[in-house]
Amino acid sequence: MEAQALTHPYDMSARVCGVRVLSKTGSLAEIILASRGGSAATGGTTNLVSQLVQNGGHFGQVNYIDVGAAVTGGYLGYGGGAVWNGLVGTGVGMAQTEANNLYYGKNDSILLGGIANGAATAIGFKLGDAIGSRPVTGPFTSLKPIVWVGVIGNGASEFINWSISNMSNDDQESGVSDK
């Protein structure tokens, strides 16, 4: 069934089969995703989907430490600007790198992991913010910019982290070392 908007221009509500599904401030999903918990869920979901795309959809190959780090970063970074999110990303990246080192028996640089994650987070935030600050018109748009900032920002951060990881893997395979 189609959702039908009510006639008042400031009323963002709609009814599907006679049941009110949107409020004056947006859908319930938009309200949830625009919260601190929603920011955490968006970060974790974006990381999980990113990993599944990269590994061919195998849940057994998902690094849940990375998913947890994305959830933590989304939760702690909520409401802050690019600098705050970059700092949160740095701290989360350092903890994430150390946890991966301990669990997987790796020896990755904690400092470089933090710097790379902090930079990717700050850049991703700025990209998401630039997209989300564009004017949005039409019905049911009250919280969409906030939701899309999270999705686009997290997606950009994931792509940047993936690119950095692939560059370092290529260097290791070719014998290039940072030592």
C-alpha positions as CSV (number, residue, x, y, z in Angstrom):
1,M,0.0,0.0,0.0
2,E,1.1,3.5,-0.6
3,A,1.8,5.9,2.2
4,Q,-0.3,9.1,2.0
5,A,1.0,12.3,3.5
6,L,-1.5,14.5,5.4
7,T,-2.2,17.9,3.8
8,H,-0.6,20.2,6.4
9,P,2.9,21.1,5.2
10,Y,4.5,20.8,8.6
11,D,2.9,17.5,9.4
12,M,5.4,14.7,8.5
13,S,2.9,11.9,9.4
14,A,1.5,9.3,7.1
15,R,-0.9,6.4,7.3
16,V,-0.5,2.9,5.8
17,C,-3.6,0.9,5.9
18,G,-5.0,3.5,8.3
19,V,-2.2,3.1,10.8
20,R,0.0,6.1,11.6
21,V,3.6,5.1,10.7
22,L,5.4,8.5,10.8
23,S,5.4,11.2,13.4
24,K,5.8,14.9,12.9
25,T,9.5,14.5,13.3
26,G,10.1,11.5,11.1
27,S,9.7,7.8,11.1
28,L,10.5,5.7,14.2
29,A,13.5,4.2,12.3
30,E,14.8,7.7,11.6
31,I,14.4,8.8,15.2
32,I,16.2,5.6,16.4
33,L,19.0,6.0,13.8
34,A,19.5,9.7,14.7
35,S,20.3,8.8,18.3
36,R,23.6,7.7,20.0
37,G,22.5,4.1,19.8
38,G,21.6,4.5,16.2
39,S,25.0,6.0,15.4
40,A,26.6,2.9,17.1
41,A,24.3,0.6,15.1
42,T,25.0,2.4,11.8
43,G,28.8,2.1,12.4
44,G,28.6,-1.6,13.3
45,T,26.3,-2.4,10.4
46,T,28.4,-0.5,7.9
47,N,31.5,-2.3,9.1
48,L,29.8,-5.7,9.0
49,V,28.4,-5.1,5.5
50,S,31.8,-3.9,4.3
51,Q,33.5,-7.0,5.6
52,L,30.9,-9.3,4.0
53,V,31.3,-7.5,0.7
54,Q,35.1,-7.9,0.9
55,N,35.0,-11.6,1.9
56,G,32.2,-12.8,-0.4
57,G,29.5,-12.9,2.2
58,H,31.1,-15.4,4.7
59,F,30.0,-14.6,8.2
60,G,32.7,-17.0,9.5
61,Q,35.4,-14.7,8.1
62,V,34.0,-11.5,9.8
63,N,36.4,-9.8,12.3
64,Y,34.0,-9.1,15.2
65,I,36.6,-7.0,17.0
66,D,36.4,-4.6,14.0
67,V,32.6,-4.6,14.2
68,G,32.8,-3.9,17.9
69,A,35.3,-1.1,17.4
70,A,32.9,0.5,14.8
71,V,30.0,0.3,17.3
72,T,32.1,1.8,20.0
73,G,33.4,4.6,17.7
74,G,29.8,5.4,16.6
75,Y,28.6,5.5,20.1
76,L,31.4,7.7,21.5
77,G,31.6,10.0,18.5
78,Y,27.9,10.8,18.4
79,G,27.3,14.6,18.6
80,G,30.9,15.6,18.1
81,G,32.5,17.3,15.1
82,A,35.3,16.1,12.8
83,V,38.1,16.8,15.4
84,W,36.2,14.9,18.1
85,N,35.4,12.0,15.9
86,G,39.0,11.9,14.6
87,L,40.2,11.7,18.2
88,V,37.7,9.0,19.1
89,G,38.7,7.2,15.9
90,T,42.4,7.3,16.9
91,G,41.7,5.9,20.4
92,V,39.3,3.2,19.1
93,G,41.8,2.4,16.3
94,M,44.6,1.9,18.8
95,A,42.5,-0.3,21.0
96,Q,41.2,-2.2,18.0
97,T,44.7,-2.8,16.7
98,E,45.9,-4.1,20.0
99,A,42.9,-6.4,20.4
100,N,43.5,-7.8,16.9
101,N,47.2,-8.2,17.7
102,L,46.4,-10.2,20.9
103,Y,43.6,-12.3,19.4
104,Y,45.0,-13.1,16.0
105,G,48.7,-13.2,17.0
106,K,49.6,-10.2,14.9
107,N,52.2,-7.5,15.5
108,D,50.6,-4.4,13.8
109,S,51.7,-1.0,14.9
110,I,49.2,0.3,17.5
111,L,50.2,3.9,16.8
112,L,49.8,3.6,13.0
113,G,46.5,1.7,13.5
114,G,45.3,4.6,15.6
115,I,46.5,7.3,13.2
116,A,45.0,5.6,10.2
117,N,41.7,5.0,11.9
118,G,41.6,8.5,13.3
119,A,42.3,10.1,9.9
120,A,39.8,7.8,8.1
121,T,37.1,8.7,10.7
122,A,37.7,12.4,10.5
123,I,37.6,12.4,6.7
124,G,34.6,10.1,6.6
125,F,32.8,12.5,9.1
126,K,33.6,15.5,6.9
127,L,32.3,13.7,3.7
128,G,29.1,12.6,5.5
129,D,28.7,16.1,7.0
130,A,29.1,17.7,3.6
131,I,26.4,15.5,2.0
132,G,24.1,15.8,5.0
133,S,24.3,19.6,5.2
134,R,22.8,19.9,1.7
135,P,19.2,21.2,1.6
136,V,16.7,18.4,1.6
137,T,13.2,19.0,0.3
138,G,10.1,16.9,0.0
139,P,8.0,14.9,2.5
140,F,9.5,12.8,5.3
141,T,12.9,14.5,5.2
142,S,13.2,15.8,8.8
143,L,15.8,13.3,10.0
144,K,17.1,11.8,6.8
145,P,20.2,14.1,6.7
146,I,21.2,12.9,10.1
147,V,20.8,9.3,9.1
148,W,22.6,9.7,5.8
149,V,25.5,11.5,7.5
150,G,26.1,8.4,9.5
151,V,25.8,6.0,6.6
152,I,27.9,8.0,4.2
153,G,30.5,9.0,6.8
154,N,30.9,5.4,8.0
155,G,31.0,4.1,4.5
156,A,33.7,6.5,3.5
157,S,35.7,5.6,6.7
158,E,35.4,1.9,5.9
159,F,36.6,2.5,2.3
160,I,39.6,4.6,3.5
161,N,40.5,2.0,6.1
162,W,40.2,-0.8,3.5
163,S,42.4,1.2,1.1
164,I,45.1,1.8,3.7
165,S,45.0,-1.9,4.7
166,N,45.4,-3.0,1.1
167,M,48.3,-0.7,0.6
168,S,50.1,-2.1,3.6
169,N,49.3,-5.7,2.5
170,D,50.7,-4.9,-0.9
171,D,53.9,-3.5,0.7
172,Q,54.3,-6.6,2.8
173,E,53.8,-9.0,-0.2
174,S,56.3,-7.0,-2.3
175,G,58.9,-7.0,0.5
176,V,58.6,-3.3,1.3
177,S,58.9,-2.6,5.0
178,D,58.5,0.5,7.1
179,K,61.3,-0.6,9.5
